[in-house]
């Protein structure tokens, strides 16, 4: 079976597969400032490690992100029900600024 790599939902590769078979990222960057955070270290720091959470560039806005998420979730429903969905490798999934979502 070919790996699914959508705009919101995807199947992680490499070491990330230790944590999840399926994942979802809406944002990159995080304002929490945790000292242990891997997003602030290593090769991806300029891409993933910003101090301000921003919506991924592939989305035109939050409404578009939610539409994409819903479509991708329905497309992979059986697998997601079987294995679950990890939120999020690229930010804190419980950002204060996004409580309304």
C-alpha positions, -999 to +999 in steps of 0.1 A: +000+000+000+013+035-009+019+060+019-008+087+022+007+122+023-021+147+024-020+184+033-033+178+068-032+140+074-003+118+065+016+086+073+048+095+091+081+080+080+114+074+098+116+077+136+082+093+138+066+059+131+076+049+166+048+073+178+021+071+152+010+054+120-011+085+111-005+121+120-020+155+114-003+190+114-022+223+109+005+246+123+043+249+125+060+267+153+051+270+190+048+298+215+052+275+246+090+278+248+096+243+263+133+237+268+130+200+259+112+206+226+128+189+196+114+216+172+139+241+185+169+218+178+185+201+148+181+205+110+145+215+109+147+244+134+143+271+107+113+253+092+095+240+123+110+258+153+096+293+151+083+309+183+050+319+167+026+292+155+015+298+119-009+279+098+009+257+072+014+274+039-007+248+020-039+261+037-056+293+025-071+298+060-085+279+090-118+272+072-099+257+043-077+237+067-107+222+084-123+213+050-091+196+039-089+177+072-125+165+069-120+153+034-088+135+042-103+120+073-132+106+054-108+093+027-088+073+053-116+066+078-111+029+083-073+032+088-078+061+112-104+042+132-080+012+134-048+031+143-058+065+156-045+100+147-016+118+163-018+156+167+009+172+161+046+167+153+051+203+144+036+222+174+017+219+207-017+204+198-033+225+225-022+260+217-041+286+237-046+308+206-067+280+190-092+271+217-121+280+195-114+253+170 
